[in-house]
Amino acid sequence: MKITLITVGKIKEKYLKDAITEYSKRLSKYCKLEIVEVADEKTPDQASEVLEEGIRNKEAERILKHIKDDMYVITLEIAGKMLTSEELSDKIENLGIQGRSSIAFVIGGSIGLGKEVLKRSDYALSFSKMTFPHQLMRVILLEQIYRSYRIIYREPYHK
């Protein structure tokens, strides 16, 4: 299985880079992982909804360039469906059983995802009703993907 994380913005903090490196290394045993970073747009304070929509659309164009036709696309959205770790594991495993060999997880920028990305999404996933920094969300997502594979292979992992 190939897992692609398509994310907006770069990671600057060393502690987050270290965590991403660690989970990437752990995941290499289970899947082919690719992390794609697309440039983010600067969002001024007090930006109008029209300006924010334009920013989301620019970022969406960059994201969509990395989504291939055969990818099953899971977007991270506050309004998405919340799953347990076991349910996410089942989702990943079932996609493989159905012959899907490529899953793309998409994490938007600080103001969310553009309409075209949301239209292309096959599944909207939410980790919480709370908002998390999108840089930290990468680490959380990678940890949950790793946990999913440990569950799929019935390997021990702390609860």
DSSP file (Angstrom, degrees, kcal/mol; ACC not computed):
  #  RESIDUE AA STRUCTURE BP1 BP2  ACC     N-H-->O    O-->H-N    N-H-->O    O-->H-N    TCO  KAPPA ALPHA  PHI   PSI    X-CA   Y-CA   Z-CA
    1    1 A M              0   0    0      0, 0.0    31,-2.5     0, 0.0     2,-0.5   0.000 360.0 360.0 360.0 138.0    0.0    0.0    0.0
    2    2 A K  E     -ab  32 102A   0     99,-2.7   101,-2.8    29,-0.2     2,-0.5  -0.924 360.0-166.5-105.5 127.0    1.2    3.5   -0.8
    3    3 A I  E     -ab  33 103A   0     29,-3.0    31,-2.4    -2,-0.5     2,-0.5  -0.957   4.1-171.0-112.5 125.8    0.2    6.2    1.7
    4    4 A T  E     -ab  34 104A   0     99,-2.9   101,-3.0    -2,-0.5     2,-0.6  -0.973   9.9-158.5-118.2 127.0    0.7    9.8    0.6
    5    5 A L  E     -ab  35 105A   0     29,-2.9    31,-3.6    -2,-0.5     2,-0.6  -0.925   8.2-167.2 -99.4 121.6    0.3   12.8    3.0
    6    6 A I  E     +ab  36 106A   0     99,-3.0   101,-2.5    -2,-0.6     2,-0.3  -0.951  18.5 174.3-110.3 117.0   -0.4   15.9    1.1
    7    7 A T  E     -ab  37 107A   0     29,-3.1    31,-3.1    -2,-0.6     2,-0.5  -0.896  31.5-125.6-130.0 151.5    0.0   18.9    3.4
    8    8 A V  E    S+a   38   0A   0     99,-1.3    31,-0.2    -2,-0.3    32,-0.1  -0.835  74.4   8.2 -96.9 127.8    0.0   22.7    3.2
    9    9 A G  S    S-     0   0    0     29,-3.4     2,-0.3    -2,-0.5    29,-0.2  -0.021  82.7 -80.9  93.3 163.5    3.1   24.5    4.5
   10   10 A K        -     0   0    0     27,-0.1     2,-0.5    30,-0.0   125,-0.1  -0.701  34.2-117.9-102.4 154.1    6.5   23.5    5.8
   11   11 A I        +     0   0    0     -2,-0.3    -2,-0.0     1,-0.2    26,-0.0  -0.820  33.4 170.6 -90.4 125.8    7.4   22.1    9.2
   12   12 A K        +     0   0    0     -2,-0.5     2,-0.3     5,-0.0    -1,-0.2   0.737  48.4  90.8-103.7 -31.5    9.8   24.5   10.9
   13   13 A E     >  -     0   0    0      1,-0.1     4,-2.2     2,-0.0     3,-0.3  -0.511  65.7-146.5 -76.9 129.7   10.0   23.1   14.4
   14   14 A K  H  > S+     0   0    0     -2,-0.3     4,-2.9     1,-0.2     5,-0.2   0.882  97.1  57.1 -61.7 -40.8   12.7   20.5   15.0
   15   15 A Y  H  > S+     0   0    0      1,-0.2     4,-1.7     2,-0.2    -1,-0.2   0.857 109.6  45.6 -63.3 -33.9   10.7   18.5   17.5
   16   16 A L  H  > S+     0   0    0     -3,-0.3     4,-2.5     2,-0.2    -1,-0.2   0.903 112.1  51.0 -73.4 -41.5    7.9   18.0   14.9
   17   17 A K  H  X S+     0   0    0     -4,-2.2     4,-2.5     1,-0.2    -2,-0.2   0.910 110.0  51.1 -59.5 -41.7   10.4   17.1   12.2
   18   18 A D  H  X S+     0   0    0     -4,-2.9     4,-2.3     2,-0.2    -1,-0.2   0.908 110.7  47.5 -63.0 -42.6   11.9   14.5   14.6
   19   19 A A  H  X S+     0   0    0     -4,-1.7     4,-2.5     2,-0.2     5,-0.2   0.910 111.9  50.0 -65.5 -41.8    8.5   13.0   15.3
   20   20 A I  H  X S+     0   0    0     -4,-2.5     4,-2.3     1,-0.2    -2,-0.2   0.910 111.1  49.6 -62.7 -42.4    7.6   12.9   11.6
   21   21 A T  H  X S+     0   0    0     -4,-2.5     4,-2.2    -5,-0.2    -2,-0.2   0.912 110.8  50.4 -61.5 -43.4   11.0   11.2   10.8
   22   22 A E  H  X S+     0   0    0     -4,-2.3     4,-2.3     1,-0.2    -2,-0.2   0.939 113.7  42.8 -63.3 -48.4   10.4    8.6   13.6
   23   23 A Y  H  X S+     0   0    0     -4,-2.5     4,-2.5     2,-0.2    -1,-0.2   0.855 111.8  55.3 -69.3 -32.7    6.9    7.6   12.4
   24   24 A S  H  X S+     0   0    0     -4,-2.3     4,-1.1    -5,-0.2    -1,-0.2   0.920 109.5  47.6 -61.7 -42.8    8.0    7.6    8.8
   25   25 A K  H  < S+     0   0    0     -4,-2.2     3,-0.5     1,-0.2     4,-0.4   0.926 112.8  48.1 -63.7 -45.4   10.8    5.2    9.7
   26   26 A R  H >< S+     0   0    0     -4,-2.3     3,-1.1     1,-0.2     4,-0.2   0.892 110.7  51.6 -62.4 -39.6    8.3    3.0   11.7
   27   27 A L  H >X S+     0   0    0     -4,-2.5     4,-2.3     1,-0.2     3,-2.1   0.722  88.1  80.8 -71.4 -21.0    5.8    3.0    8.8
   28   28 A S  T 3< S+     0   0    0     -4,-1.1    -1,-0.2    -3,-0.5    -2,-0.2   0.746  86.0  61.0 -60.1 -21.7    8.4    1.9    6.3
   29   29 A K  T <4 S+     0   0    0     -3,-1.1    -1,-0.3    -4,-0.4    -2,-0.2   0.745 116.7  29.3 -71.5 -24.3    7.9   -1.7    7.5
   30   30 A Y  T <4 S+     0   0    0     -3,-2.1     2,-0.3     1,-0.3    -2,-0.2   0.729 124.6   0.3-111.6 -29.7    4.2   -1.6    6.5
   31   31 A C  S  < S-     0   0    0     -4,-2.3     2,-0.7   -28,-0.0    -1,-0.3  -0.948  70.7 -94.8-154.9 168.6    3.8    0.8    3.5
   32   32 A K  E     -a    2   0A   0    -31,-2.5   -29,-3.0    -2,-0.3     2,-0.4  -0.872  47.1-161.4 -92.4 118.4    5.4    3.1    1.1
   33   33 A L  E     +a    3   0A   0     -2,-0.7     2,-0.4   -31,-0.2   -29,-0.2  -0.865  14.8 179.3-108.8 133.3    5.1    6.5    2.6
   34   34 A E  E     -a    4   0A   0    -31,-2.4   -29,-2.9    -2,-0.4     2,-0.5  -0.999  11.2-159.7-129.3 134.1    5.4    9.8    0.7
   35   35 A I  E     -a    5   0A   0     -2,-0.4     2,-0.5   -31,-0.2   -29,-0.2  -0.963   9.1-169.1-115.1 120.7    5.0   13.2    2.3
   36   36 A V  E     -a    6   0A   0    -31,-3.6   -29,-3.1    -2,-0.5     2,-0.5  -0.934   3.0-163.4-112.0 124.0    4.3   16.1   -0.1
   37   37 A E  E     -a    7   0A   0     -2,-0.5     2,-0.3   -31,-0.2   -29,-0.2  -0.929   5.0-166.7-106.8 125.6    4.4   19.7    1.1
   38   38 A V  E     -a    8   0A   0    -31,-3.1   -29,-3.4    -2,-0.5    25,-0.0  -0.829  33.7 -93.7-106.7 152.8    2.8   22.3   -1.0
   39   39 A A        -     0   0    0     -2,-0.3     2,-0.3   -31,-0.2    23,-0.1  -0.295  37.3-139.2 -64.2 142.8    3.4   26.0   -0.4
   40   40 A D        -     0   0    0    -32,-0.1     2,-0.4    -3,-0.0    -1,-0.1  -0.680  12.5-123.3 -98.3 159.3    0.9   27.9    1.8
   41   41 A E        -     0   0    0     -2,-0.3     2,-0.3    14,-0.1    14,-0.0  -0.794  28.8-109.0 -98.3 142.5   -0.4   31.4    1.2
   42   42 A K        -     0   0    0     -2,-0.4    -1,-0.0     1,-0.0    13,-0.0  -0.559  30.7-154.8 -69.7 130.1    0.0   34.1    3.7
   43   43 A T        -     0   0    0     -2,-0.3     3,-0.1     4,-0.0     4,-0.0  -0.929  11.1-139.1-110.0 112.8   -3.3   34.9    5.3
   44   44 A P    >   -     0   0    0      0, 0.0     3,-1.2     0, 0.0     2,-0.0  -0.335  30.1 -95.5 -67.3 151.1   -3.5   38.4    6.7
   45   45 A D  T 3  S+     0   0    0      1,-0.3     0, 0.0     2,-0.0     0, 0.0  -0.354 111.9  19.2 -60.0 146.8   -5.2   39.0   10.0
   46   46 A Q  T 3  S+     0   0    0      1,-0.2    -1,-0.3    -3,-0.1     2,-0.1   0.790  88.3 176.2  61.0  29.9   -8.9   40.0    9.6
   47   47 A A    <   -     0   0    0     -3,-1.2    -1,-0.2     1,-0.1    -4,-0.0  -0.382  30.8-114.5 -65.2 142.7   -8.9   38.6    6.0
   48   48 A S     >  -     0   0    0      1,-0.1     4,-2.6    -2,-0.1     5,-0.2  -0.302  23.2-111.0 -72.0 162.1  -12.3   38.8    4.4
   49   49 A E  H  > S+     0   0    0      1,-0.2     4,-2.5     2,-0.2     5,-0.2   0.865 120.2  54.7 -61.8 -35.9  -14.2   35.6    3.4
   50   50 A V  H  > S+     0   0    0      2,-0.2     4,-2.0     1,-0.2    -1,-0.2   0.919 109.8  45.8 -64.3 -43.8  -13.6   36.4   -0.2
   51   51 A L  H  > S+     0   0    0      2,-0.2     4,-2.2     1,-0.2    -2,-0.2   0.920 112.9  50.0 -65.1 -44.0   -9.8   36.7    0.3
   52   52 A E  H  X S+     0   0    0     -4,-2.6     4,-2.8     1,-0.2    -2,-0.2   0.898 108.9  52.5 -61.9 -40.0   -9.8   33.5    2.4
   53   53 A E  H  X S+     0   0    0     -4,-2.5     4,-2.3     1,-0.2    -1,-0.2   0.908 109.0  50.1 -61.5 -42.1  -11.7   31.7   -0.4
   54   54 A G  H  X S+     0   0    0     -4,-2.0     4,-2.1     2,-0.2    -2,-0.2   0.891 110.8  49.3 -62.3 -40.6   -9.1   32.9   -2.9
   55   55 A I  H  X S+     0   0    0     -4,-2.2     4,-2.4     2,-0.2     5,-0.2   0.932 110.8  49.4 -65.1 -46.4   -6.3   31.6   -0.6
   56   56 A R  H  X S+     0   0    0     -4,-2.8     4,-2.4     1,-0.2    58,-0.6   0.890 110.2  52.1 -60.2 -38.8   -8.0   28.2   -0.2
   57   57 A N  H  X S+     0   0    0     -4,-2.3     4,-2.1     2,-0.2    -1,-0.2   0.905 109.0  48.9 -65.6 -41.8   -8.4   28.0   -4.0
   58   58 A K  H  X S+     0   0    0     -4,-2.1     4,-1.5     2,-0.2    -2,-0.2   0.932 114.3  45.6 -62.4 -45.3   -4.7   28.7   -4.7
   59   59 A E  H  X S+     0   0    0     -4,-2.4     4,-2.3     1,-0.2    -2,-0.2   0.880 109.6  56.4 -65.5 -36.6   -3.7   26.1   -2.1
   60   60 A A  H  X S+     0   0    0     -4,-2.4     4,-3.0    -5,-0.2    -1,-0.2   0.898 103.2  54.0 -61.6 -41.3   -6.3   23.6   -3.6
   61   61 A E  H  X S+     0   0    0     -4,-2.1     4,-1.2     1,-0.2    -1,-0.2   0.919 110.2  47.3 -58.2 -43.4   -4.7   23.9   -7.0
   62   62 A R  H  < S+     0   0    0     -4,-1.5     4,-0.4     1,-0.2    -2,-0.2   0.901 113.6  47.7 -65.7 -41.0   -1.3   23.0   -5.6
   63   63 A I  H >< S+     0   0    0     -4,-2.3     3,-2.1     1,-0.2     4,-0.3   0.943 107.5  55.1 -63.9 -48.4   -2.8   20.0   -3.7
   64   64 A L  H >< S+     0   0    0     -4,-3.0     3,-1.1     1,-0.3    -1,-0.2   0.760  94.6  68.2 -62.0 -26.2   -4.8   18.7   -6.7
   65   65 A K  T 3< S+     0   0    0     -4,-1.2    -1,-0.3     1,-0.2    -2,-0.2   0.745 103.6  46.2 -62.3 -21.9   -1.6   18.5   -8.8
   66   66 A H  T <  S+     0   0    0     -3,-2.1     2,-0.7    -4,-0.4    -1,-0.2   0.434  90.6  94.5-102.4  -1.1   -0.4   15.7   -6.4
   67   67 A I    <   -     0   0    0     -3,-1.1     2,-0.2    -4,-0.3     6,-0.0  -0.831  62.7-155.8 -96.7 117.2   -3.7   13.7   -6.4
   68   68 A K    >   -     0   0    0     -2,-0.7     3,-1.6     1,-0.1    -2,-0.1  -0.526  27.0-111.3 -89.2 158.6   -3.7   10.9   -9.0
   69   69 A D  T 3  S+     0   0    0      1,-0.3    -1,-0.1    -2,-0.2    -2,-0.0   0.825 115.3  52.3 -57.8 -34.8   -6.8    9.4  -10.4
   70   70 A D  T 3  S+     0   0    0      2,-0.1    32,-0.4    31,-0.0    -1,-0.3   0.472  86.6 109.1 -85.6   0.3   -6.3    6.1   -8.7
   71   71 A M    <   -     0   0    0     -3,-1.6     2,-0.7    30,-0.1    32,-0.2  -0.539  65.7-137.7 -79.5 139.2   -5.8    7.5   -5.2
   72   72 A Y  E     -c  103   0A   0     30,-2.6    32,-2.8    -2,-0.2     2,-0.6  -0.879  29.9-146.1 -88.9 119.9   -8.5    7.1   -2.5
   73   73 A V  E     -c  104   0A   0     -2,-0.7    49,-2.5    47,-0.3    50,-1.5  -0.799  20.0-175.4-102.8 122.5   -8.5   10.6   -1.0
   74   74 A I  E     -cd 105 123A   0     30,-3.4    32,-2.6    -2,-0.6     2,-0.4  -0.961  11.3-161.6-113.9 114.6   -9.2   11.2    2.7
   75   75 A T  E     -cd 106 124A   0     48,-2.2    50,-3.2    -2,-0.6     2,-0.7  -0.762  17.5-129.1 -96.3 141.8   -9.4   14.8    3.7
   76   76 A L  E     + d   0 125A   0     30,-2.5    32,-0.4    -2,-0.4     2,-0.4  -0.818  42.0 162.5 -90.6 118.3   -9.0   15.9    7.3
   77   77 A E  E >   -     0   0A   0     48,-2.8     3,-1.6    -2,-0.7    50,-0.0  -0.993  48.0-132.7-139.7 140.7  -11.9   18.1    8.1
   78   78 A I  E 3  S+     0   0A   0     -2,-0.4    -1,-0.1     1,-0.3    48,-0.1   0.879 113.4  49.1 -58.4 -36.9  -13.5   19.3   11.4
   79   79 A A  E 3  S+     0   0A   0     46,-0.1    -1,-0.3    -3,-0.1    47,-0.1   0.381  93.8 107.2 -85.5   5.0  -16.9   18.3   10.0
   80   80 A G  E <  S-     0   0A   0     -3,-1.6     2,-0.4    45,-0.3    45,-0.3  -0.034  82.9 -75.9 -74.0-177.2  -15.7   14.9    8.9
   81   81 A K  E     - d   0 125A   0     43,-2.7    45,-2.3     1,-0.0     2,-0.4  -0.658  41.3-134.8 -84.4 133.3  -16.5   11.5   10.5
   82   82 A M  E     - d   0 126A   0     -2,-0.4     2,-0.3    43,-0.2    45,-0.1  -0.748  26.9-173.6 -88.2 133.1  -14.7   10.7   13.8
   83   83 A L        -     0   0    0     43,-0.6     2,-0.1    -2,-0.4    42,-0.0  -0.882  23.7-120.5-122.2 153.5  -13.3    7.2   14.0
   84   84 A T     >  -     0   0    0     -2,-0.3     4,-2.3     1,-0.1     5,-0.2  -0.413  39.9-103.0 -76.8 168.6  -11.7    5.1   16.7
   85   85 A S  H  > S+     0   0    0      1,-0.2     4,-2.3     2,-0.2     5,-0.1   0.892 125.4  52.1 -60.0 -38.8   -8.2    3.9   16.0
   86   86 A E  H  > S+     0   0    0      2,-0.2     4,-2.5     1,-0.2    -1,-0.2   0.887 108.3  50.3 -65.8 -38.9   -9.7    0.4   15.3
   87   87 A E  H  > S+     0   0    0      2,-0.2     4,-2.3     1,-0.2    -2,-0.2   0.888 110.3  49.1 -68.1 -38.6  -12.2    1.9   12.8
   88   88 A L  H  X S+     0   0    0     -4,-2.3     4,-2.5     2,-0.2     5,-0.2   0.914 110.7  51.7 -64.5 -41.1   -9.4    3.8   11.0
   89   89 A S  H  X S+     0   0    0     -4,-2.3     4,-2.7     1,-0.2    -2,-0.2   0.925 109.8  48.8 -58.6 -46.1   -7.4    0.5   10.9
   90   90 A D  H  X S+     0   0    0     -4,-2.5     4,-3.1     2,-0.2     5,-0.2   0.900 109.7  52.8 -60.5 -41.3  -10.5   -1.3    9.4
   91   91 A K  H  X S+     0   0    0     -4,-2.3     4,-2.1     2,-0.2    -2,-0.2   0.940 112.0  44.1 -61.6 -48.4  -10.9    1.5    6.8
   92   92 A I  H  X S+     0   0    0     -4,-2.5     4,-1.7     2,-0.2    -2,-0.2   0.927 116.1  47.4 -62.7 -45.6   -7.2    1.2    5.7
   93   93 A E  H  X S+     0   0    0     -4,-2.7     4,-2.2    -5,-0.2    -2,-0.2   0.925 112.1  49.5 -62.9 -44.8   -7.3   -2.6    5.7
   94   94 A N  H  X S+     0   0    0     -4,-3.1     4,-2.2     1,-0.2    -1,-0.2   0.852 106.2  56.0 -65.8 -35.1  -10.7   -2.7    3.8
   95   95 A L  H  <>S+     0   0    0     -4,-2.1     5,-2.7    -5,-0.2    -1,-0.2   0.917 109.3  47.7 -61.6 -41.1   -9.4   -0.3    1.1
   96   96 A G  H ><5S+     0   0    0     -4,-1.7     3,-1.4     1,-0.2    -2,-0.2   0.908 110.2  51.1 -63.4 -42.5   -6.5   -2.7    0.5
   97   97 A I  H 3<5S+     0   0    0     -4,-2.2    -1,-0.2     1,-0.3    -2,-0.2   0.858 105.9  56.5 -62.7 -35.6   -8.9   -5.7    0.3
   98   98 A Q  T 3<5S-     0   0    0     -4,-2.2    -1,-0.3    -5,-0.2    -2,-0.2   0.442 126.0-102.1 -77.3   1.1  -11.0   -3.7   -2.2
   99   99 A G  T < 5S+     0   0    0     -3,-1.4     2,-0.5     1,-0.3    -3,-0.2   0.538  73.6 144.7  92.3   6.3   -7.9   -3.4   -4.4
  100  100 A R      < +     0   0    0     -5,-2.7    -1,-0.3    -6,-0.2    -2,-0.1  -0.689  19.0 174.7 -77.9 123.3   -7.0    0.2   -3.5
  101  101 A S        +     0   0    0     -2,-0.5   -99,-2.7   -31,-0.3     2,-0.4   0.418  60.6  54.3-109.8   0.3   -3.3    0.5   -3.5
  102  102 A S  E     -b    2   0A   0    -32,-0.4   -30,-2.6  -101,-0.2     2,-0.4  -0.955  56.1-179.8-143.3 119.9   -2.9    4.2   -3.0
  103  103 A I  E     -bc   3  72A   0   -101,-2.8   -99,-2.9    -2,-0.4     2,-0.5  -0.966   9.6-161.2-117.8 132.7   -4.4    6.4   -0.2
  104  104 A A  E     -bc   4  73A   0    -32,-2.8   -30,-3.4    -2,-0.4     2,-0.5  -0.966   1.3-161.9-112.9 124.6   -3.8   10.1    0.0
  105  105 A F  E     -bc   5  74A   0   -101,-3.0   -99,-3.0    -2,-0.5     2,-0.5  -0.908  12.8-155.8-100.0 131.4   -4.5   11.9    3.3
  106  106 A V  E     -bc   6  75A   0    -32,-2.6   -30,-2.5    -2,-0.5     2,-0.5  -0.939  12.3-173.7-117.4 123.4   -4.9   15.7    2.8
  107  107 A I  E     -b    7   0A   0   -101,-2.5   -99,-1.3    -2,-0.5   -30,-0.1  -0.966  17.7-150.3-114.0 118.8   -4.2   18.2    5.5
  108  108 A G        -     0   0    0     -2,-0.5  -100,-0.2   -32,-0.4     5,-0.2  -0.070  21.2 -92.4 -78.0-178.2   -5.1   21.8    4.6
  109  109 A G  B >   -E  112   0B   0      3,-0.9     3,-1.6  -102,-0.1    -1,-0.2   0.024  58.8 -68.8 -82.0-165.2   -3.6   25.0    5.8
  110  110 A S  T 3  S+     0   0    0      1,-0.3     3,-0.1    23,-0.0    -2,-0.0   0.689 133.4  43.1 -66.9 -19.6   -4.7   27.2    8.7
  111  111 A I  T 3  S-     0   0    0      1,-0.4    -1,-0.3   -59,-0.1     2,-0.1   0.243 114.4-111.9-111.6  14.1   -8.0   28.2    7.0
  112  112 A G  B <   -E  109   0B   0     -3,-1.6    -3,-0.9   -56,-0.0    -1,-0.4  -0.428  45.5 -37.9  98.0-168.2   -9.0   24.8    5.7
  113  113 A L        -     0   0    0     -5,-0.2   -56,-0.1    -2,-0.1   -57,-0.1  -0.719  53.9-111.5-104.2 147.7   -9.3   23.2    2.3
  114  114 A G    >>  -     0   0    0    -58,-0.6     4,-2.1    -2,-0.3     3,-0.5  -0.320  31.9-108.3 -72.9 158.9  -10.6   24.6   -1.0
  115  115 A K  H 3> S+     0   0    0      1,-0.2     4,-2.4     2,-0.2     5,-0.2   0.845 116.1  56.8 -57.4 -39.1  -13.9   23.5   -2.5
  116  116 A E  H 3> S+     0   0    0      1,-0.2     4,-1.6     2,-0.2    -1,-0.2   0.864 108.1  47.2 -66.3 -34.9  -12.2   21.6   -5.4
  117  117 A V  H <> S+     0   0    0     -3,-0.5     4,-1.2     2,-0.2    -1,-0.2   0.918 111.5  51.0 -69.3 -42.8  -10.2   19.4   -2.9
  118  118 A L  H  < S+     0   0    0     -4,-2.1     3,-0.2     1,-0.2    -2,-0.2   0.873 109.1  51.8 -61.9 -36.4  -13.4   18.8   -0.9
  119  119 A K  H  < S+     0   0    0     -4,-2.4    -1,-0.2     1,-0.2    -2,-0.2   0.874 110.0  48.8 -65.4 -37.7  -15.2   17.7   -4.1
  120  120 A R  H  < S+     0   0    0     -4,-1.6   -47,-0.3    -5,-0.2    -1,-0.2   0.666  88.5 111.4 -76.8 -17.4  -12.4   15.3   -4.9
  121  121 A S     <  -     0   0    0     -4,-1.2   -47,-0.2    -3,-0.2     3,-0.1  -0.306  48.7-167.8 -63.0 136.2  -12.4   13.8   -1.4
  122  122 A D  S    S+     0   0    0    -49,-2.5     2,-0.3     1,-0.3   -48,-0.2   0.666  78.2  15.4 -91.6 -22.0  -13.6   10.2   -1.1
  123  123 A Y  E     -d   74   0A   0    -50,-1.5   -48,-2.2     2,-0.0     2,-0.6  -0.958  65.1-144.4-157.0 130.8  -13.9   10.4    2.7
  124  124 A A  E     -d   75   0A   0     -2,-0.3   -43,-2.7   -50,-0.2     2,-0.4  -0.887  23.7-169.4-100.3 121.3  -13.9   13.2    5.2
  125  125 A L  E     -d   81   0A   0    -50,-3.2   -48,-2.8    -2,-0.6     2,-0.4  -0.902   6.3-166.9-114.4 136.6  -12.1   12.3    8.5
  126  126 A S  E     -d   82   0A   0    -45,-2.3   -43,-0.6    -2,-0.4   -48,-0.1  -0.972  14.2-169.2-121.7 139.0  -12.1   14.3   11.7
  127  127 A F  S    S-     0   0    0     -2,-0.4     2,-0.3     1,-0.4    -1,-0.1   0.649  74.6 -22.6 -94.4 -19.0   -9.8   13.7   14.6
  128  128 A S        -     0   0    0      2,-0.2    -1,-0.4     1,-0.1     4,-0.1  -0.964  55.4-109.0-176.6 162.5  -11.7   16.0   17.0
  129  129 A K  S    S+     0   0    0     -2,-0.3     2,-0.1    -3,-0.1   -51,-0.1   0.604  97.7  89.4 -78.4 -12.1  -14.1   18.9   17.2
  130  130 A M  S    S-     0   0    0      1,-0.1     2,-0.4    -3,-0.0    -2,-0.2  -0.408  83.8-117.3 -79.3 160.6  -11.1   20.9   18.4
  131  131 A T        -     0   0    0     -2,-0.1    -2,-0.1   -53,-0.0    -1,-0.1  -0.853  29.6-169.3 -99.7 134.6   -8.8   22.7   16.1
  132  132 A F        -     0   0    0     -2,-0.4     2,-0.1    -4,-0.1    -4,-0.0  -0.894  35.5 -94.6-118.5 151.5   -5.1   21.6   16.0
  133  133 A P     >  -     0   0    0      0, 0.0     4,-2.1     0, 0.0     3,-0.3  -0.445  35.6-128.8 -60.0 136.3   -2.2   23.3   14.3
  134  134 A H  H  > S+     0   0    0      1,-0.2     4,-0.9     2,-0.2  -126,-0.0   0.797 107.7  57.1 -64.6 -25.1   -1.9   21.7   10.9
  135  135 A Q  H >> S+     0   0    0      1,-0.2     4,-0.8     2,-0.2     3,-0.6   0.931 109.3  44.5 -67.7 -43.6    1.9   21.0   11.5
  136  136 A L  H 3> S+     0   0    0     -3,-0.3     4,-2.1     1,-0.2     3,-0.4   0.829 103.1  66.9 -67.4 -31.6    1.0   19.0   14.7
  137  137 A M  H 3X S+     0   0    0     -4,-2.1     4,-2.9     1,-0.2    -1,-0.2   0.823  92.5  61.1 -60.6 -31.1   -1.8   17.2   12.8
  138  138 A R  H <X S+     0   0    0     -4,-0.9     4,-2.7    -3,-0.6    -1,-0.2   0.935 106.2  45.4 -59.9 -45.1    0.9   15.6   10.6
  139  139 A V  H  X S+     0   0    0     -4,-0.8     4,-2.5    -3,-0.4    -2,-0.2   0.932 113.9  48.7 -64.7 -45.9    2.4   13.9   13.6
  140  140 A I  H  X S+     0   0    0     -4,-2.1     4,-2.1     1,-0.2    -2,-0.2   0.923 113.5  47.4 -60.5 -45.2   -1.0   12.9   15.0
  141  141 A L  H  X S+     0   0    0     -4,-2.9     4,-2.4     2,-0.2     5,-0.2   0.931 111.7  49.2 -63.3 -46.8   -2.0   11.4   11.7
  142  142 A L  H  X S+     0   0    0     -4,-2.7     4,-2.5     1,-0.2    -1,-0.2   0.900 110.2  51.8 -60.8 -40.1    1.2    9.5   11.1
  143  143 A E  H  X S+     0   0    0     -4,-2.5     4,-2.7     1,-0.2    -1,-0.2   0.909 111.0  47.6 -62.4 -41.1    1.0    8.1   14.6
  144  144 A Q  H  X S+     0   0    0     -4,-2.1     4,-2.3     2,-0.2    -2,-0.2   0.852 110.7  50.7 -71.0 -34.4   -2.6    6.9   13.9
  145  145 A I  H  X S+     0   0    0     -4,-2.4     4,-2.1     2,-0.2    -2,-0.2   0.925 112.4  47.8 -65.8 -43.1   -1.6    5.4   10.6
  146  146 A Y  H  X S+     0   0    0     -4,-2.5     4,-2.1     1,-0.2    -2,-0.2   0.933 111.7  49.6 -60.7 -46.2    1.2    3.5   12.4
  147  147 A R  H  X S+     0   0    0     -4,-2.7     4,-2.3     1,-0.2    -1,-0.2   0.892 107.5  56.4 -59.5 -40.1   -1.2    2.4   15.1
  148  148 A S  H  X S+     0   0    0     -4,-2.3     4,-2.9     1,-0.2    -1,-0.2   0.923 107.4  47.2 -58.2 -46.1   -3.6    1.2   12.3
  149  149 A Y  H  X S+     0   0    0     -4,-2.1     4,-2.4     2,-0.2    -1,-0.2   0.875 109.2  53.6 -67.0 -35.6   -0.9   -1.0   10.8
  150  150 A R  H  <>S+     0   0    0     -4,-2.1     5,-3.2     2,-0.2    -1,-0.2   0.904 112.3  45.8 -63.0 -39.1    0.0   -2.4   14.2
  151  151 A I  H ><5S+     0   0    0     -4,-2.3     3,-1.5     3,-0.2    -2,-0.2   0.934 110.8  52.4 -67.3 -46.3   -3.7   -3.3   14.7
  152  152 A I  H 3<5S+     0   0    0     -4,-2.9    -2,-0.2     1,-0.3    -1,-0.2   0.903 115.1  41.5 -56.0 -43.5   -4.0   -4.8   11.2
  153  153 A Y  T 3<5S-     0   0    0     -4,-2.4    -1,-0.3    -5,-0.2    -2,-0.2   0.317 111.7-122.0 -89.5   9.2   -1.0   -7.0   11.8
  154  154 A R  T < 5 +     0   0    0     -3,-1.5    -3,-0.2     1,-0.2    -4,-0.1   0.866  59.3 152.3  52.8  42.1   -2.2   -7.8   15.4
  155  155 A E      < -     0   0    0     -5,-3.2    -1,-0.2    -6,-0.2    -2,-0.1  -0.763  50.8 -98.0 -99.9 147.2    1.0   -6.5   16.8
  156  156 A P        +     0   0    0      0, 0.0     2,-0.3     0, 0.0    -1,-0.1  -0.337  47.5 163.5 -67.2 145.1    1.2   -5.0   20.3
  157  157 A Y        -     0   0    0     -2,-0.0   -10,-0.0    -7,-0.0     0, 0.0  -0.944  44.0 -92.9-157.5 141.0    1.0   -1.3   20.7
  158  158 A H              0   0    0     -2,-0.3     0, 0.0     1,-0.1     0, 0.0  -0.191 360.0 360.0 -60.7 148.4    0.3    0.7   23.8
  159  159 A K              0   0    0      0, 0.0    -1,-0.1     0, 0.0     0, 0.0   0.399 360.0 360.0-101.4 360.0   -3.3    1.7   24.4
